[in-house]
């Protein structure tokens, strides 16, 4: 009954900010999950997988740098101005990336545009979490809202790569980024105008969010485990793209990769049923260990469907870990630092994607299995950090 009651709390969320808010926020974060694999698909088509891995890593690094800066900007002026400015700018930069790639201009220009796209990408998932604080007035309501946001993130990592795969295979490799640009120009702008937009991220008592350095020290376990999870994502995206190309179906890389997101979404939604006595660190440890053990089997796949099936199983281990990282960060963050902590986790994720994508991309020149081994190593380190967190923060 308690499990069923936990799930029933989700039905109360739409009325808190109105019916349009959740769909708008859901679609608005799609570019984040589309852009990296969209760049991989596009640049692979014009320059090859090695160049594509460098491009996606450049974009991810820029995104990792840009997200905390955008978070600090919203701390100072609220979310409205940043959303209204960055939505159209990001759309323009993404369209420019498509044009320079199609025009076969210098690869250096492609990298510059990748960096600009990354720097202007709005961390919608992190900033939407902040919007629930004033309307989710009970601990149960806030916990439900945070769980929904994690599930929404996971579902976007299902739909984003799937949309890229469908559009790239049925229309053209350029189409996914064009669609991403349209979403950025419309949904991000609409979120900036929505009544949920906070004037500032000042918390109770009027205190500003604490300094980044203070938050980093306190949420180190969540932050570095998220960095490892990002490295896992980046190496798996690159390795999956290379595997799909080896199967003779590079345009289907997004569809294959989306299977992992499907598994993650299932277990993220079910994470509310995990007994509270199992600490967040323990959950991260178990997930990381499972990934380290399972991923080395990925190179044994001989068809796209076999690889997709394996990725679905890998994804089952990701959902609880992702929820645990955000939950642990919220518990360890200093007073008034929840928004900063969430933004930092988003930045750590994309920074990890850059590390994983670049590492796997270079190793894939020698052997496909090496790219997957990067992902396995990322899982192992994530599990070790989870173990340290479990020992240090018992009960959290």
Secondary structure, 3 states (H helix, E strand, C coil): CHHHHHHHHHHHCHHHHCHHHHHHHHHHCHHHHHHHHHHHHHHHHHHCHHHHHHHHHHHHHHHHHHHHHHHHHHHHHCHHHHHHHHHHHHHHHHHHHHHHHHCCCCHHHHHHHHHHHHHCCCCHHHHHHHHCCCCCCCHHHHHHHHHHHHHHHHHHHHHHHHHHHHHHHHCCCCHHHHHHHHHHHHHHHHHHHCCCCCCCCCCHHHCCCCCHHHHHHHCHHHHHHHHHHHHHHHHHHHHHHHHHHHCCCHHHHHHHHHHHHHHHHHHHHHHHHCCCCCCHHHHHHHHHHHHHHHHHHHHHCCCHHHHHHHHHHHHHHHHHHHHHHHHHHHHHCCCCCHHHHHHHHHHHHHHHHHHHHHHHHHHCCCCHHHHHHHHHHHHHHHHHHHHHHHHHCCCC
